[in-house]
Amino acid sequence: MRSLAAGFVFAFSPAFAGVVLAADKAGPEAFNNHCRTCHSRKEGDNRLGPTLHGIVGRKAGSASGFSYSEAVKSSGVTWDEASLDKFLTNPNGFLPNNNMKPFSGIADAETRTQIIDFLKTNPD
């Protein structure tokens, strides 16, 4: 019972709340720093790149209203955490001849994870 009470106190402590809030901000910040120039998370909002709304579980090259490269359309990839991580690490290495130039990838694994976790949520 003592450990349960201690866990409860820790979970609602200001220090823990700061950690949770920092984690909540990390995904949007990473997305904004690396993706937002070309992509939106809003449904149907294609820009220089396609909308990333609902990308997890979606077949590559299938967002309506966007003109994809043949490489992406014919890739057979369904976006999940693993494929997104590989793509974000090295887009041209994962899907050669895609149109994500000049984006060459994100080396930092934590940043990629933050972006992928953020993409798994959809905007209101």
C-alpha positions as CSV (number, residue, x, y, z in Angstrom):
1,M,0.0,0.0,0.0
2,R,2.9,2.3,0.8
3,S,4.4,1.9,-2.7
4,L,1.0,2.6,-4.2
5,A,0.7,5.8,-2.2
6,A,4.2,6.8,-3.1
7,G,3.5,6.2,-6.8
8,F,0.4,8.3,-6.6
9,V,2.3,11.1,-5.0
10,F,5.0,10.9,-7.6
11,A,2.6,10.8,-10.5
12,F,1.0,14.0,-9.4
13,S,4.1,15.8,-8.3
14,P,5.1,19.0,-10.1
15,A,8.4,17.4,-11.2
16,F,6.6,14.5,-12.9
17,A,4.1,16.8,-14.5
18,G,7.0,18.7,-16.0
19,V,8.4,15.5,-17.5
20,V,5.0,14.7,-19.0
21,L,4.5,18.2,-20.3
22,A,8.0,18.2,-21.9
23,A,7.1,14.8,-23.6
24,D,3.8,16.2,-24.8
25,K,5.7,19.2,-26.4
26,A,8.5,17.1,-27.9
27,G,6.5,15.6,-30.7
28,P,4.9,18.7,-32.0
29,E,8.2,20.6,-31.7
30,A,10.0,17.9,-33.6
31,F,7.3,17.8,-36.3
32,N,7.4,21.5,-36.6
33,N,11.1,21.6,-36.9
34,H,11.4,18.8,-39.5
35,C,8.1,18.3,-41.3
36,R,5.8,21.3,-41.1
37,T,7.4,23.3,-43.9
38,C,6.0,20.8,-46.4
39,H,3.4,18.7,-44.6
40,S,0.2,19.2,-42.6
41,R,-1.5,16.8,-40.2
42,K,-4.9,18.1,-41.1
43,E,-7.1,15.8,-43.2
44,G,-7.1,16.7,-46.9
45,D,-4.5,19.5,-46.4
46,N,-1.9,18.6,-49.1
47,R,0.9,21.1,-49.5
48,L,4.3,20.7,-51.1
49,G,4.0,17.2,-49.5
50,P,0.9,15.2,-48.8
51,T,-1.1,15.4,-45.6
52,L,0.2,13.2,-42.9
53,H,-3.2,12.9,-41.2
54,G,-3.8,9.2,-40.6
55,I,-0.5,8.2,-42.1
56,V,0.1,5.3,-39.7
57,G,-1.7,2.3,-41.3
58,R,-2.1,4.0,-44.6
59,K,-0.7,2.6,-47.9
60,A,2.2,4.8,-49.2
61,G,1.1,7.0,-52.1
62,S,-2.6,6.8,-51.3
63,A,-3.6,10.2,-49.8
64,S,-6.2,11.6,-52.1
65,G,-5.5,14.8,-54.0
66,F,-1.7,14.5,-54.0
67,S,0.5,13.6,-57.0
68,Y,3.0,11.1,-55.7
69,S,6.2,9.9,-57.4
70,E,5.9,6.5,-59.1
71,A,8.4,5.1,-56.6
72,V,6.1,5.9,-53.7
73,K,2.9,4.8,-55.4
74,S,4.4,1.4,-56.5
75,S,6.4,0.8,-53.3
76,G,3.8,-1.5,-51.6
77,V,4.7,0.1,-48.3
78,T,2.1,0.5,-45.6
79,W,3.2,3.1,-43.1
80,D,3.8,1.8,-39.6
81,E,6.3,2.8,-36.9
82,A,9.1,0.7,-38.4
83,S,8.7,1.9,-42.0
84,L,8.3,5.5,-41.0
85,D,11.5,5.2,-38.9
86,K,13.4,3.8,-41.8
87,F,12.0,6.5,-44.2
88,L,12.7,9.3,-41.7
89,T,16.3,8.0,-41.2
90,N,17.1,7.9,-45.0
91,P,14.2,8.6,-47.3
92,N,16.1,7.9,-50.5
93,G,17.7,4.7,-49.1
94,F,14.3,3.4,-48.1
95,L,12.3,4.5,-51.1
96,P,14.7,5.4,-53.9
97,N,13.5,8.1,-56.4
98,N,10.9,9.6,-54.0
99,N,10.3,13.3,-54.2
100,M,11.4,14.3,-50.7
101,K,14.3,16.4,-51.9
102,P,16.1,18.2,-50.3
103,F,15.1,16.3,-47.1
104,S,17.9,13.7,-46.5
105,G,16.7,12.2,-43.2
106,I,16.9,12.6,-39.4
107,A,19.9,11.0,-37.8
108,D,18.6,11.3,-34.2
109,A,16.5,8.2,-33.2
110,E,14.8,10.0,-30.4
111,T,13.6,12.8,-32.7
112,R,12.3,10.3,-35.2
113,T,10.4,8.5,-32.4
114,Q,8.9,11.8,-31.2
115,I,7.7,12.6,-34.7
116,I,6.3,9.1,-35.3
117,D,4.5,9.1,-31.9
118,F,3.1,12.5,-32.8
119,L,1.9,11.3,-36.2
120,K,0.0,8.4,-34.5
121,T,-2.3,11.1,-33.0
122,N,-4.6,13.0,-35.3
123,P,-5.4,16.7,-34.9
124,D,-8.7,17.7,-33.6
